[in-house]
Amino acid sequence: MVSGWMLLIFIGLCLFKAPIAFSMLIAALAGILLKGDIPITALHTHIIDGINKFDYLAIPFFIMAAFVMNRGGIT
């Protein structure tokens, strides 16, 4: 049930032309608060732990590589 609310919040914020990153952050925070099993004082550690995943580092690097290849005329 919480994931449905998170999806609605995310889509609603995207429809109001909020940046995707902020929409994801606000939807995730709303989901954590709606679920209620994580104390509010521990939110920052859960956010940092989620960002510190090694796999997520590949996403900005792929975007940067695509930008460099596009500017260089390779694509």
Backbone as a printed PyTorch tensor [residue, N CA C, xyz], in Angstrom:
tensor([[[  0.8170,  -1.1900,   0.0000],
         [  0.0000,   0.0000,   0.0000],
         [  0.8630,   1.2560,   0.0000]],

        [[  1.9760,   1.1920,   0.7210],
         [  2.8640,   2.3560,   0.7830],
         [  3.4780,   2.6360,  -0.5780]],

        [[  3.8180,   1.5780,  -1.3120],
         [  4.4460,   1.7900,  -2.6220],
         [  3.4800,   2.4580,  -3.6060]],

        [[  2.2030,   2.1940,  -3.4600],
         [  1.2170,   2.8760,  -4.3020],
         [  1.1820,   4.3690,  -4.0450]],

        [[  1.2500,   4.7440,  -2.7670],
         [  1.2970,   6.1580,  -2.4190],
         [  2.5740,   6.8000,  -2.9110]],

        [[  3.6640,   6.0580,  -2.8060],
         [  4.9400,   6.5990,  -3.2810],
         [  4.8890,   6.8610,  -4.7860]],

        [[  4.3060,   5.9450,  -5.5230],
         [  4.1870,   6.1090,  -6.9710],
         [  3.3020,   7.3070,  -7.3120]],

        [[  2.2030,   7.4530,  -6.5970],
         [  1.3200,   8.5920,  -6.8510],
         [  2.0090,   9.9200,  -6.5400]],

        [[  2.7510,   9.9600,  -5.4470],
         [  3.4830,  11.1830,  -5.1000],
         [  4.5360,  11.4870,  -6.1510]],

        [[  5.2570,  10.4550,  -6.5910],
         [  6.2930,  10.6490,  -7.6060],
         [  5.7020,  11.1570,  -8.9170]],

        [[  4.6490,  10.5270,  -9.3820],
         [  4.0280,  10.9420, -10.6450],
         [  3.4270,  12.3430, -10.5140]],

        [[  2.8070,  12.6130,  -9.3620],
         [  2.2270,  13.9410,  -9.1490],
         [  3.2800,  15.0390,  -9.1860]],

        [[  4.4090,  14.7880,  -8.5390],
         [  5.4740,  15.7880,  -8.5600],
         [  6.0720,  15.9450,  -9.9540]],

        [[  6.1730,  14.8420, -10.6850],
         [  6.6860,  14.9360, -12.0570],
         [  5.7280,  15.7120, -12.9560]],

        [[  4.4340,  15.5490, -12.7230],
         [  3.4600,  16.3010, -13.5170],
         [  3.5280,  17.7990, -13.2260]],

        [[  3.9420,  18.1630, -12.0170],
         [  4.1270,  19.5700, -11.6690],
         [  5.5110,  20.0700, -12.0600]],

        [[  6.2190,  19.2760, -12.8670],
         [  7.5240,  19.6220, -13.4260],
         [  8.6030,  19.8360, -12.3640]],

        [[  8.5150,  19.0560, -11.3060],
         [  9.5880,  19.0530, -10.3100],
         [ 10.7280,  18.1950, -10.8670]],

        [[ 11.9660,  18.4850, -10.5270],
         [ 13.0790,  17.6510, -10.9930],
         [ 12.9180,  16.2000, -10.5120]],

        [[ 13.3490,  15.2640, -11.3510],
         [ 13.1840,  13.8420, -11.0620],
         [ 13.8550,  13.4640,  -9.7440]],

        [[ 15.0460,  13.9780,  -9.5030],
         [ 15.7700,  13.6160,  -8.2820],
         [ 14.9990,  14.0580,  -7.0430]],

        [[ 14.4560,  15.2560,  -7.0700],
         [ 13.6880,  15.7330,  -5.9210],
         [ 12.3830,  14.9640,  -5.7780]],

        [[ 11.7710,  14.5960,  -6.9030],
         [ 10.5430,  13.8130,  -6.8500],
         [ 10.8010,  12.4440,  -6.2260]],

        [[ 11.9130,  11.8190,  -6.6030],
         [ 12.2590,  10.5230,  -6.0220],
         [ 12.5570,  10.6470,  -4.5350]],

        [[ 13.2770,  11.7010,  -4.1520],
         [ 13.6240,  11.8980,  -2.7530],
         [ 12.3790,  12.1320,  -1.9070]],

        [[ 11.4900,  12.9920,  -2.3630],
         [ 10.2870,  13.2960,  -1.5930],
         [  9.3760,  12.0740,  -1.5170]],

        [[  9.2560,  11.3200,  -2.6090],
         [  8.4320,  10.1140,  -2.5800],
         [  9.0210,   9.0660,  -1.6380]],

        [[ 10.3390,   8.9350,  -1.6240],
         [ 10.9750,   7.9740,  -0.7210],
         [ 10.8020,   8.3910,   0.7300]],

        [[ 10.9830,   9.6760,   1.0120],
         [ 10.7810,  10.1570,   2.3830],
         [  9.3340,   9.9780,   2.8330]],

        [[  8.3980,  10.2330,   1.9310],
         [  6.9900,  10.0280,   2.2650],
         [  6.7050,   8.5520,   2.5350]],

        [[  7.3070,   7.6660,   1.7560],
         [  7.1190,   6.2340,   1.9790],
         [  7.6810,   5.7860,   3.3090]],

        [[  8.8440,   6.3150,   3.6690],
         [  9.4450,   5.9690,   4.9590],
         [  8.5660,   6.4770,   6.0960]],

        [[  8.0760,   7.7020,   5.9690],
         [  7.2350,   8.2510,   7.0230],
         [  5.8890,   7.5470,   7.1060]],

        [[  5.3210,   7.1420,   5.9590],
         [  4.0410,   6.4300,   5.9740],
         [  4.1700,   5.0330,   6.5680]],

        [[  5.2980,   4.3780,   6.2890],
         [  5.4950,   3.0350,   6.8190],
         [  5.6830,   3.0780,   8.3300]],

        [[  6.4460,   4.0440,   8.8140],
         [  6.5410,   4.2890,  10.2310],
         [  7.4590,   3.3810,  11.0210]],

        [[  8.2340,   2.5090,  10.3940],
         [  9.0910,   1.6160,  11.1680],
         [ 10.4990,   2.1690,  11.3690]],

        [[ 10.8290,   3.2720,  10.7210],
         [ 12.1430,   3.8930,  10.8710],
         [ 11.9540,   5.2120,  11.6230]],

        [[ 12.6750,   5.4090,  12.7210],
         [ 12.5320,   6.6920,  13.4260],
         [ 13.0390,   7.8560,  12.5860]],

        [[ 12.4350,   9.0050,  12.7570],
         [ 12.7760,  10.1810,  11.9630],
         [ 14.2330,  10.5880,  12.1810]],

        [[ 14.7570,  10.3290,  13.3640],
         [ 16.1420,  10.7080,  13.6420],
         [ 17.1450,   9.8600,  12.8680]],

        [[ 16.7230,   8.7400,  12.3140],
         [ 17.6300,   7.8630,  11.5660],
         [ 17.4770,   8.0030,  10.0590]],

        [[ 16.6720,   8.9540,   9.6000],
         [ 16.4410,   9.0940,   8.1580],
         [ 17.7220,   9.4290,   7.4000]],

        [[ 18.5400,  10.3160,   7.9470],
         [ 19.7380,  10.7260,   7.2210],
         [ 20.6960,   9.5510,   7.0320]],

        [[ 20.7900,   8.6540,   7.9820],
         [ 21.6920,   7.5040,   7.7950],
         [ 21.1630,   6.5500,   6.7390]],

        [[ 19.8550,   6.3850,   6.6670],
         [ 19.2850,   5.5110,   5.6390],
         [ 19.4360,   6.1280,   4.2430]],

        [[ 19.3240,   7.4370,   4.1520],
         [ 19.4990,   8.1000,   2.8580],
         [ 20.9420,   7.9610,   2.3900]],

        [[ 21.8980,   8.1960,   3.2840],
         [ 23.3150,   8.0920,   2.9270],
         [ 23.6730,   6.6500,   2.5860]],

        [[ 23.1440,   5.6850,   3.3370],
         [ 23.4120,   4.2740,   3.0320],
         [ 22.8700,   3.8960,   1.6630]],

        [[ 21.7370,   4.4490,   1.2790],
         [ 21.1810,   4.1540,  -0.0300],
         [ 21.9810,   4.7730,  -1.1610]],

        [[ 22.5760,   5.9350,  -0.9190],
         [ 23.3600,   6.6130,  -1.9450],
         [ 24.7410,   5.9740,  -2.0880]],

        [[ 25.2640,   5.4160,  -1.0100],
         [ 26.6170,   4.8790,  -1.0060],
         [ 26.7630,   3.5260,  -1.7050]],

        [[ 25.7980,   3.0660,  -2.4130],
         [ 25.9020,   1.8030,  -3.1370],
         [ 26.8220,   1.9880,  -4.3440]],

        [[ 27.7340,   1.0520,  -4.5230],
         [ 28.7060,   1.1430,  -5.6090],
         [ 28.0280,   1.0740,  -6.9760]],

        [[ 26.9530,   0.3060,  -7.0750],
         [ 26.2620,   0.1570,  -8.3640],
         [ 25.6510,   1.4680,  -8.8370]],

        [[ 25.2070,   2.2960,  -7.9110],
         [ 24.5740,   3.5540,  -8.2980],
         [ 25.5690,   4.5670,  -8.8300]],

        [[ 26.8410,   4.3620,  -8.5840],
         [ 27.8500,   5.2830,  -9.1140],
         [ 27.9640,   5.1730, -10.6260]],

        [[ 27.5610,   4.0430, -11.1980],
         [ 27.6730,   3.8570, -12.6410],
         [ 26.7090,   4.7540, -13.4090]],

        [[ 25.5780,   5.0840, -12.8320],
         [ 24.5560,   5.8490, -13.5520],
         [ 25.0600,   7.2240, -13.9740]],

        [[ 25.6070,   8.0620, -13.0680],
         [ 26.0890,   9.3620, -13.5370],
         [ 27.2600,   9.2560, -14.4990]],

        [[ 28.0890,   8.2150, -14.3310],
         [ 29.2160,   8.0610, -15.2450],
         [ 28.7530,   7.6690, -16.6470]],

        [[ 27.7110,   6.8550, -16.7670],
         [ 27.1730,   6.5330, -18.0840],
         [ 26.5540,   7.7710, -18.7300]],

        [[ 25.8790,   8.5940, -17.9390],
         [ 25.3080,   9.8270, -18.4750],
         [ 26.4200,  10.7570, -18.9390]],

        [[ 27.4900,  10.8720, -18.1440],
         [ 28.6100,  11.7230, -18.5210],
         [ 29.2960,  11.1930, -19.7870]],

        [[ 29.4570,   9.8610, -19.8900],
         [ 30.0800,   9.2770, -21.0750],
         [ 29.2280,   9.5410, -22.3160]],

        [[ 27.9100,   9.4430, -22.1780],
         [ 27.0280,   9.7290, -23.3100],
         [ 27.1320,  11.1940, -23.7220]],

        [[ 27.2240,  12.0890, -22.7460],
         [ 27.3590,  13.5080, -23.0410],
         [ 28.6680,  13.7850, -23.7810]],

        [[ 29.7640,  13.1890, -23.3150],
         [ 31.0710,  13.3990, -23.9520],
         [ 31.0770,  12.8230, -25.3590]],

        [[ 30.4940,  11.6340, -25.5350],
         [ 30.4580,  11.0360, -26.8740],
         [ 29.5810,  11.8500, -27.8150]],

        [[ 28.4820,  12.3970, -27.2990],
         [ 27.6010,  13.2090, -28.1310],
         [ 28.2880,  14.5050, -28.5490]],

        [[ 28.9920,  15.1410, -27.6150],
         [ 29.6960,  16.3750, -27.9440],
         [ 30.8750,  16.1300, -28.8790]],

        [[ 31.4840,  14.9570, -28.7700],
         [ 32.6150,  14.6280, -29.6360],
         [ 32.1940,  14.1380, -31.0190]],

        [[ 30.9190,  13.8860, -31.2110],
         [ 30.4280,  13.4610, -32.5130],
         [ 30.5370,  11.9710, -32.7530]],

        [[ 30.7760,  11.1960, -31.7290],
         [ 30.9000,   9.7510, -31.8950],
         [ 29.5410,   9.0960, -32.1090]],

        [[ 28.5100,   9.6640, -31.4810],
         [ 27.1990,   9.0070, -31.5390],
         [ 26.5280,   9.2200, -32.8570]]])
